[in-house]
Each structure stands twice: as C-alpha cells, then as structure tokens.
Amino acid sequence: MGIPSDGTTRRGQQDTIGYASRADQMAKVWEASASPPRPDRLGEAPSAGIAGAIAPHDDYVYAGRLYREVLPLITAPTVVIVGVFHKYRRFDIRNQLVFDSYSAWRTPDGDGKVSPLREEILGKMPAGSYVQSAPAHDSEHSVEALVYWLKHARPDVQILPIIVPASPFDRLQELAGLAGKALSETMAKRGWVLGRDVAVVISADAVHYGADFQHVPFGEGGVDAYQQAVARDKSLLMGPLNGDVTVDKAKQLYATFVDPDHPDTYRVTWCGRFSIPLGLMLLDAAARASAGAKLSSRPVAYGTSVGWPELPLRDAGLAQTAPANLFHFVGHPAVALTITR
C-alpha cells in the first residue's frame, strides 16, 4: 500500500500516485475536474440527491472530469460503495460479497467513518454469503477512488464498502437480493429512504483496450480501433444501462462482459463485470423492498483516458499509473441511478 493500514482499525491508501493523498491535492483535483473540455454528454443529469451512480476509478488525471459529472449528485450521508475485486484469484474468494472490517478509512480530507449499518446488514446475511477481509480491501483501489470524492463533497459521509469477486450470474442475483433486502430492513428501522439518507455507488471503468489487456477485437490500436471501442461502450451505456433496471438487463450486461459458463473469461473488458450487475440488482432490490419503487439508469457522460487532455495535476504531485495512447486506453462511464414510481 502507498500508505499502510493502521492495524485493524483504520484502512490506509492503496494508490498514492493516481489518487490524491493530501487535502491540498484533493482540493486541486476538485477544482481541475470542472475544467473544459467536458466529457461526451449522453443525457441530462438529474437533480442532486440521486439513489446511486456508476463512476470510474481510473487515475484522477485521466478520469477526473467523469467523477465530477456524477459523484456530486450523491448527497446522502451514508453511501454503500460496490467495488471491483481485481485480485480475487490471489485470495481465492468467489461467490461471496467481501466486506471490510475497519472502523474508518483514511482519506485526503481526514478519516471517513464506516457506517454501523455494516454490522446490522451482516447480521441479516446468511453464512456463506459474505466474508470480511481487511487484506482483500487493502489490495483493492476501486473503492478508495470514490471514497475520496464523497468525503470531499460531504465531510460527514459514512461509507459501507463491498467488493465483488467472480460469481455465476445466478449467484450474483441471489447475493444482490440478500444484501438489498438487508439494506432495506436496516433503512426501514430508521425511517430512511434511498437518495436522501442512503445511496449506492458502483465503481467500474469501461473498456480496457490494448494488447496488454488481451483485448484487441478491432485491431492492435489506432484511430479506427479507438472509435469502434468507444462506439461499443456507448452502445452499452445507451442500451442495457439505460432506462428501467431489470434482471434481464443485468444478465445481458453480465453475458456481454464475461462468458457465463466461465466467469473468469472476459468477453468485453469492463472491469465492473461483476460490480455493475450486482450493484444494480442490489439497489433495485432495496428500492422495491423499501419504497415499492423501481430503479432507473440514466447515462450522463462518457470519456476515455486518451480522448481528453489530462487534468493539470502534476504540479500537485499526482500522476498516471499506466500509459494512455491509442494502443492502450480505458473508458470512463458516468451513470446516474434514480428512483421511479
């Protein structure tokens, strides 16, 4: 880790290169992320106070504008963050949700407290449906990337981090239902509602294109390959990631991202291949149980690591953790999730 965790009580920071680690850096990121040119617009952003979002976790110099498009729309004081578990093979964890065991996470703007909802939710989840692993969360960067933005925007925010390893779709659906029901019950106990009191943010980058990603369906790279990869990303955002959230759409996304018979095998290299279907179904289950409502997905913006100028953050000490060029690039989605009745 870039900044080690403090025993079992306070998580440190995995990435201190691509993400801010000091308050002055985070302030600079926030300011620079509003600079032009804006990402490609996919639709009008809803009013702040949304129930959830899909946001990227790429380096801030590359993806900062996309974080800024959607994360300020999250205003709830408690945020469930559904992240990617990139290293699930190393930990030999599958078919379960992975929670942390910390009481707080270090952020550039001070400690971010972990919500007490975690223990209540775990108390409602059956054995075998989850594990708690501080080392697993220490290994992962996709959650902290979003925590820092949420903490900067709302200093009193409390978080509930979850990372999602490989699982068959039916198991993801089962886990989403269990977690969504547990979340809705803990909210009902307090008279809380989605959007105002609790939100769910899903961490996911879009396509990872290039030979080192073992994904070059449109050729090794170059302008034509880039344009085709971007068009495919946008078709997913405006297709199954647009409109009412349903199990069928989540299943379509899953089968687009991975081989359903061999979930370890990518078809389209969105690293949110498990976090997106799980997160969407979890939030939809909570919405239906707690509000008798439906969840709607509204694509807001899209960008890539190579299609826009870097944010001017190098003077503040931030940099990239990977190259960005027409032979190695990553897509960045920004999607708002709203409640419809």
C-alpha atoms as one frame of an Amber mdcrd trajectory, in Angstrom:
protein
   0.000   0.000   0.000   1.088   3.560  -0.612   0.087   4.368   2.980  -0.207
   1.248   5.179  -3.306   0.498   7.187  -3.244   1.121  10.919  -3.709  -2.324
  12.369  -7.305  -3.464  12.105  -8.975  -0.132  12.824  -8.053   2.306  10.041
  -7.531   1.440   6.404  -4.638   3.192   4.695  -4.360   4.005   0.990  -3.500
   1.654  -1.852  -2.764   4.183  -4.604  -0.932   7.406  -3.748   0.102   8.131
  -7.342  -3.138   8.208  -9.303  -5.283   9.457  -6.409  -4.944  12.382  -4.020
  -3.456  11.648  -0.607  -3.414  15.174   0.876  -6.148  17.752   1.405  -4.475
  20.287  -0.877  -4.243  17.679  -3.639  -7.920  16.769  -3.337  -8.894  20.430
  -3.427  -6.872  20.827  -6.614  -8.480  17.716  -8.129 -11.943  19.078  -7.369
 -11.118  22.427  -8.933  -9.403  20.997 -12.020 -12.157  18.450 -12.680 -14.505
  21.267 -13.699 -12.129  22.475 -16.412 -13.009  22.052 -20.098 -13.395  20.247
 -22.355 -16.317  18.388 -20.839 -16.779  14.671 -21.472 -19.219  13.479 -24.115
 -22.747  14.143 -22.940 -25.111  11.175 -23.040 -28.082  12.799 -21.334 -29.165
  15.457 -18.904 -28.026  14.945 -15.333 -30.846  14.653 -12.785 -31.071  16.855
  -9.727 -28.775  16.093  -6.810 -29.982  13.565  -4.268 -29.952  10.511  -6.521
 -30.179   6.956  -5.197 -26.977   5.772  -6.821 -24.397   6.067  -9.554 -21.840
   4.265 -11.651 -18.499   6.067 -11.641 -14.971   5.257 -12.840 -11.913   4.585
 -10.701  -9.141   5.357 -13.181  -6.386   7.846 -12.324  -7.683  11.304 -11.481
  -5.557  12.922 -14.216  -7.463  10.828 -16.763 -10.949  10.379 -15.320 -11.416
  13.374 -13.018 -13.965  15.040 -15.276 -16.139  11.910 -15.193 -16.046  11.603
 -11.407 -17.154  15.242 -11.303 -20.081  14.621 -13.663 -21.876  12.208 -11.358
 -20.499  11.967  -7.806 -21.674  15.453  -6.715 -25.205  14.196  -7.429 -24.786
  11.851  -4.443 -25.785  13.781  -1.317 -26.845  11.016   1.103 -24.899  10.840
   4.375 -24.472   7.055   4.080 -23.075   5.530   0.893 -22.718   1.855   0.038
 -19.810   1.519  -2.390 -19.816  -1.587  -4.586 -16.313  -2.019  -5.926 -14.330
  -4.303  -8.180 -12.214  -7.072  -6.640  -9.362  -7.147  -9.133  -7.266  -9.689
  -7.197  -9.925 -12.195  -6.199  -7.879 -15.070  -7.616  -4.978 -14.294  -5.277
  -7.309 -14.508  -2.277  -9.260 -17.477  -3.652 -12.561 -15.776  -2.874 -15.570
 -16.330  -5.130 -19.342 -16.415  -4.916 -19.442 -14.158  -1.838 -19.600 -10.463
  -1.079 -16.429  -9.139   0.527 -16.810  -6.585   3.317 -14.021  -4.854   5.205
 -13.534  -4.900   8.979 -12.235  -1.363   9.552 -13.954   1.343  11.573 -12.586
   4.097   9.316 -10.784   4.684   6.022  -8.008   7.197   5.620  -8.822   9.918
   3.067  -7.035  13.112   1.971  -9.585  15.118   3.985  -9.454  13.082   7.189
 -10.879   9.760   8.255 -14.051   8.532   6.610 -16.129   6.539   9.073 -17.540
   3.147   8.181 -21.290   3.053   8.737 -22.678   0.989  11.632 -25.152  -0.362
   9.078 -22.434  -2.813   8.063 -22.749  -4.919  11.194 -26.536  -4.878  11.041
 -26.524  -5.949   7.404 -24.017  -8.722   8.072 -26.232  -9.925  10.902 -29.037
 -10.410   8.393 -26.914 -12.178   5.756 -26.701 -15.996   5.850 -23.434 -17.799
   6.442 -21.514 -18.324   3.226 -22.910 -15.229   1.518 -20.099 -12.946   2.650
 -16.637 -12.737   4.134 -14.898  -9.915   5.963 -11.316  -9.400   4.859  -9.173
  -6.376   5.608  -6.307  -7.728   3.443  -8.655  -8.093   0.464  -9.772  -4.479
   0.787  -6.174  -3.351   1.310  -5.320  -4.891  -2.059  -8.061  -3.033  -3.926
  -8.116   0.524  -5.288 -11.558   0.781  -6.874 -13.390   1.775  -3.683 -10.954
   4.327  -2.263 -11.016   6.238  -5.549 -14.672   7.116  -4.929 -14.471   7.497
  -1.161 -12.149  10.489  -1.510 -14.598  12.377  -3.741 -17.553  11.586  -1.492
 -15.660  12.663   1.630 -14.507  15.896  -0.018 -18.061  16.774  -1.047 -19.643
  15.788   2.279 -17.220  15.671   5.235 -19.663  13.749   7.470 -20.278  10.944
   4.967 -20.210   7.373   6.250 -19.313   4.522   3.932 -20.104   0.838   3.587
 -17.537  -0.754   1.249 -18.193  -4.020  -0.605 -16.062  -5.645  -3.302 -17.377
  -8.297  -5.664 -15.383 -11.306  -6.900 -16.216 -13.658  -9.758 -19.549 -15.423
  -9.454 -22.064 -17.080 -11.776 -24.927 -14.766 -12.630 -27.495 -16.702 -10.594
 -25.269 -16.350  -7.549 -24.841 -12.604  -8.122 -28.619 -12.291  -8.342 -29.026
 -14.220  -5.088 -26.384 -12.135  -3.287 -27.899  -8.897  -4.572 -31.304  -9.930
  -3.278 -29.936 -10.833   0.142 -27.943  -7.623   0.511 -30.722  -5.453  -0.915
 -33.271  -6.915   1.497 -30.904  -6.476   4.448 -30.214  -2.878   3.437 -33.906
  -2.048   3.086 -34.667  -3.528   6.513 -31.943  -1.502   8.225 -33.225   1.620
   6.473 -36.842   0.953   7.437 -35.816   0.612  11.079 -34.560   4.210  10.948
 -37.188   5.688   8.658 -34.547   6.263   5.990 -35.121   6.479   2.251 -32.884
   5.998  -0.747 -31.350   9.156  -2.108 -31.994  11.308   0.942 -30.359   9.043
   3.538 -28.596   6.222   1.696 -27.102   5.851  -1.773 -25.286   3.070  -3.614
 -22.313   3.921  -5.824 -20.872   1.320  -8.194 -17.212   1.518  -9.168 -16.365
   0.487 -12.738 -14.194   1.536 -15.625 -15.368   0.719 -19.137 -13.291  -0.901
 -21.896  -9.613  -1.654 -21.278  -8.230  -1.744 -24.804  -4.818  -2.943 -25.897
  -2.574  -5.955 -26.325  -1.502  -5.920 -22.678  -5.189  -6.155 -21.718  -5.502
  -9.071 -24.154  -8.358  -7.225 -25.811  -7.864  -6.060 -29.397 -11.047  -7.060
 -31.290 -10.812  -4.044 -33.606  -7.093  -4.331 -34.276  -3.983  -3.601 -32.252
  -4.939   0.057 -31.867  -5.076   3.359 -33.709  -7.888   5.746 -34.560 -10.247
   3.201 -36.128  -9.889   0.748 -33.244 -10.414   3.558 -30.749 -13.560   4.801
 -32.470 -15.051   1.314 -32.636 -14.272   0.581 -28.989 -15.822   3.887 -27.915
 -18.910   3.233 -30.041 -19.354  -0.162 -28.401 -19.028   1.349 -24.919 -21.630
   3.978 -25.740 -23.980   1.348 -27.149 -23.849  -0.459 -23.803 -24.465   2.757
 -21.904 -27.389   3.730 -24.119 -28.671   0.148 -24.326 -28.832  -2.157 -21.269
 -27.522   0.618 -18.982 -30.332   2.973 -19.985 -33.880   3.051 -18.626 -35.570
   0.769 -16.105 -33.172  -1.572 -14.313 -34.225  -5.198 -14.725 -32.727  -8.601
 -14.055 -32.793  -9.297 -17.790 -30.685  -6.204 -18.497 -28.265  -7.103 -15.717
 -27.971 -10.584 -17.186 -27.395  -9.120 -20.651 -24.567  -6.972 -19.279 -23.051
  -9.937 -17.471 -23.085 -12.059 -20.633 -21.567  -9.167 -22.579 -18.701  -8.733
 -20.134 -17.877 -12.403 -19.420 -18.520 -15.921 -20.630 -21.429 -17.019 -18.398
 -20.113 -20.589 -18.336 -16.616 -19.408 -17.398 -16.942 -16.119 -15.475 -13.168
 -15.687 -15.234 -13.064 -15.238 -19.008 -13.628 -11.724 -20.320 -15.642 -11.061
 -23.443 -15.574  -7.264 -23.160 -13.028  -5.850 -20.743 -15.120  -3.697 -18.423
 -13.555  -4.304 -15.002 -17.001  -3.766 -13.464 -18.133  -7.043 -14.977 -19.355
  -8.245 -11.566 -19.769  -4.983  -9.639 -22.207  -3.498 -12.165 -24.747  -6.368
 -12.328 -24.514  -6.948  -8.572 -24.772  -3.272  -7.691 -27.714  -2.614  -9.995
 -29.687  -5.593  -8.707 -28.829  -4.773  -5.073 -30.062  -1.202  -5.373 -33.144
  -2.268  -7.324 -33.987  -4.870  -4.662 -33.616  -2.254  -1.931 -35.776   0.214
  -3.862 -38.556  -2.285  -4.414 -38.492  -3.502  -0.813 -38.229  -0.137   0.914
 -40.176   2.146  -1.380 -42.200  -0.100  -3.637 -40.431   1.700  -6.444 -38.301
   0.917  -9.473 -34.753   1.875 -10.284 -33.922   3.765 -13.465 -30.486   4.106
 -15.052 -29.607   7.407 -16.739 -26.293   7.630 -18.624 -24.860  11.106 -18.120
 -21.408  11.214 -19.696 -18.545   9.212 -21.152 -14.845   9.769 -21.668 -11.591
   7.899 -22.123  -8.033   8.134 -20.885  -6.790   9.233 -24.312  -9.625  11.306
 -25.790  -9.338  14.314 -23.466  -6.384  16.295 -22.130  -5.040  15.264 -18.760
  -6.126  17.350 -15.812  -3.305  19.722 -14.779  -2.463  17.921 -11.549   1.197
  17.039 -11.917   2.312  20.176 -10.089   0.199  18.959  -7.170   2.062  15.639
  -7.148  -0.431  13.409  -8.942   0.463  11.310 -11.975  -0.681   8.357 -14.031
  -0.271   4.710 -13.063  -0.492   3.468 -16.656   0.077   4.926 -20.128  -2.695
   6.387 -22.263  -2.455   6.172 -26.033  -4.370   4.759 -28.986  -2.886   1.334
 -28.274  -3.612   1.372 -24.525  -6.705   3.185 -23.279  -9.549   2.899 -20.784
 -13.168   4.064 -20.989 -14.876   6.024 -18.209 -18.662   5.791 -17.616 -20.789
   8.195 -15.583 -24.333   6.974 -14.896 -26.990   8.306 -12.513 -29.372   5.865
 -10.826 -32.734   7.294  -9.843 -35.938   6.063  -8.231 -39.113   5.971 -10.310
 -42.615   5.305  -9.036
